[in-house]
Amino acid sequence: MNFQASEPHDAQMPAFLEEAMGISAEEFYQNTDYLYVVESEEQVKNIDPDIRLIKKADVRGVIVTAPSEKYDFVSRFFAPAAGVDEDPV
Protein backbone atom coordinates (compact mmCIF):
# COMPACT_ATOMS: atom_id res chain seq x y z
CA MET A 1 0.00 0.00 0.00
CA ASN A 2 1.13 3.50 -0.72
CA PHE A 3 -0.23 6.22 1.57
CA GLN A 4 0.39 9.91 1.08
CA ALA A 5 2.65 11.28 3.80
CA SER A 6 1.87 14.52 5.55
CA GLU A 7 4.59 16.04 7.72
CA PRO A 8 3.39 17.42 11.05
CA HIS A 9 4.21 21.03 11.81
CA ASP A 10 4.17 23.15 14.96
CA ALA A 11 0.73 24.57 15.59
CA GLN A 12 -1.20 26.65 18.07
CA MET A 13 -3.17 24.32 20.32
CA PRO A 14 -6.89 25.13 20.49
CA ALA A 15 -7.84 26.45 23.92
CA PHE A 16 -10.30 23.61 24.60
CA LEU A 17 -7.95 20.72 23.78
CA GLU A 18 -5.94 20.52 27.01
CA GLU A 19 -9.20 20.56 28.95
CA ALA A 20 -10.56 17.82 26.67
CA MET A 21 -7.49 15.62 27.19
CA GLY A 22 -7.23 16.18 30.94
CA ILE A 23 -3.41 16.23 30.83
CA SER A 24 -0.82 18.65 29.49
CA ALA A 25 1.04 18.08 26.24
CA GLU A 26 4.84 18.07 26.19
CA GLU A 27 4.69 18.82 22.44
CA PHE A 28 1.90 19.61 20.00
CA TYR A 29 1.80 19.34 16.19
CA GLN A 30 -0.75 19.35 13.40
CA ASN A 31 -1.18 17.78 9.98
CA THR A 32 -4.40 15.96 9.04
CA ASP A 33 -4.76 15.34 12.79
CA TYR A 34 -3.54 16.90 16.00
CA LEU A 35 -0.52 15.09 17.46
CA TYR A 36 -0.65 15.44 21.24
CA VAL A 37 2.63 14.22 22.77
CA VAL A 38 2.55 13.46 26.49
CA GLU A 39 5.33 12.50 28.89
CA SER A 40 4.70 8.82 29.56
CA GLU A 41 3.23 5.57 28.30
CA GLU A 42 1.17 5.38 31.49
CA GLN A 43 -0.51 8.71 30.66
CA VAL A 44 -1.49 7.42 27.22
CA LYS A 45 -2.93 4.23 28.73
CA ASN A 46 -4.92 6.09 31.39
CA ILE A 47 -6.19 9.07 29.43
CA ASP A 48 -9.96 9.51 29.57
CA PRO A 49 -10.66 12.41 27.21
CA ASP A 50 -13.85 14.40 26.91
CA ILE A 51 -15.07 13.16 23.52
CA ARG A 52 -17.66 15.95 23.34
CA LEU A 53 -14.90 18.57 23.45
CA ILE A 54 -12.63 16.72 21.01
CA LYS A 55 -15.49 16.77 18.51
CA LYS A 56 -15.02 20.56 18.28
CA ALA A 57 -11.58 20.09 16.67
CA ASP A 58 -11.20 21.30 13.09
CA VAL A 59 -9.13 18.22 12.16
CA ARG A 60 -9.96 14.56 11.54
CA GLY A 61 -8.84 13.45 15.00
CA VAL A 62 -6.38 13.60 17.87
CA ILE A 63 -3.44 11.23 18.22
CA VAL A 64 -2.15 10.98 21.79
CA THR A 65 1.35 9.51 21.96
CA ALA A 66 4.37 9.06 24.22
CA PRO A 67 7.66 7.18 24.24
CA SER A 68 7.24 3.56 25.35
CA GLU A 69 9.26 1.54 27.82
CA LYS A 70 9.15 -1.57 25.59
CA TYR A 71 8.46 -0.18 22.08
CA ASP A 72 9.38 2.99 20.23
CA PHE A 73 6.10 4.67 21.19
CA VAL A 74 2.49 4.08 22.20
CA SER A 75 -0.52 5.95 20.88
CA ARG A 76 -4.29 6.21 20.88
CA PHE A 77 -6.48 7.86 18.26
CA PHE A 78 -9.72 9.75 18.92
CA ALA A 79 -11.87 10.94 15.99
CA PRO A 80 -15.43 11.62 17.17
CA ALA A 81 -16.10 14.11 14.36
CA ALA A 82 -15.46 11.22 11.92
CA GLY A 83 -17.83 8.94 13.85
CA VAL A 84 -15.09 7.07 15.75
CA ASP A 85 -14.82 8.06 19.41
CA GLU A 86 -11.66 5.94 19.70
CA ASP A 87 -10.06 3.74 17.07
CA PRO A 88 -10.09 0.22 18.57
CA VAL A 89 -6.89 -0.87 16.83
C-alpha positions in Angstrom: 0.0 0.0 0.0 1.1 3.5 -0.7 -0.2 6.2 1.6 0.4 9.9 1.1 2.7 11.3 3.8 1.9 14.5 5.6 4.6 16.0 7.7 3.4 17.4 11.0 4.2 21.0 11.8 4.2 23.2 15.0 0.7 24.6 15.6 -1.2 26.7 18.1 -3.2 24.3 20.3 -6.9 25.1 20.5 -7.8 26.4 23.9 -10.3 23.6 24.6 -7.9 20.7 23.8 -5.9 20.5 27.0 -9.2 20.6 28.9 -10.6 17.8 26.7 -7.5 15.6 27.2 -7.2 16.2 30.9 -3.4 16.2 30.8 -0.8 18.6 29.5 1.0 18.1 26.2 4.8 18.1 26.2 4.7 18.8 22.4 1.9 19.6 20.0 1.8 19.3 16.2 -0.7 19.4 13.4 -1.2 17.8 10.0 -4.4 16.0 9.0 -4.8 15.3 12.8 -3.5 16.9 16.0 -0.5 15.1 17.5 -0.6 15.4 21.2 2.6 14.2 22.8 2.6 13.5 26.5 5.3 12.5 28.9 4.7 8.8 29.6 3.2 5.6 28.3 1.2 5.4 31.5 -0.5 8.7 30.7 -1.5 7.4 27.2 -2.9 4.2 28.7 -4.9 6.1 31.4 -6.2 9.1 29.4 -10.0 9.5 29.6 -10.7 12.4 27.2 -13.8 14.4 26.9 -15.1 13.2 23.5 -17.7 16.0 23.3 -14.9 18.6 23.4 -12.6 16.7 21.0 -15.5 16.8 18.5 -15.0 20.6 18.3 -11.6 20.1 16.7 -11.2 21.3 13.1 -9.1 18.2 12.2 -10.0 14.6 11.5 -8.8 13.5 15.0 -6.4 13.6 17.9 -3.4 11.2 18.2 -2.1 11.0 21.8 1.4 9.5 22.0 4.4 9.1 24.2 7.7 7.2 24.2 7.2 3.6 25.4 9.3 1.5 27.8 9.2 -1.6 25.6 8.5 -0.2 22.1 9.4 3.0 20.2 6.1 4.7 21.2 2.5 4.1 22.2 -0.5 6.0 20.9 -4.3 6.2 20.9 -6.5 7.9 18.3 -9.7 9.7 18.9 -11.9 10.9 16.0 -15.4 11.6 17.2 -16.1 14.1 14.4 -15.5 11.2 11.9 -17.8 8.9 13.8 -15.1 7.1 15.8 -14.8 8.1 19.4 -11.7 5.9 19.7 -10.1 3.7 17.1 -10.1 0.2 18.6 -6.9 -0.9 16.8 
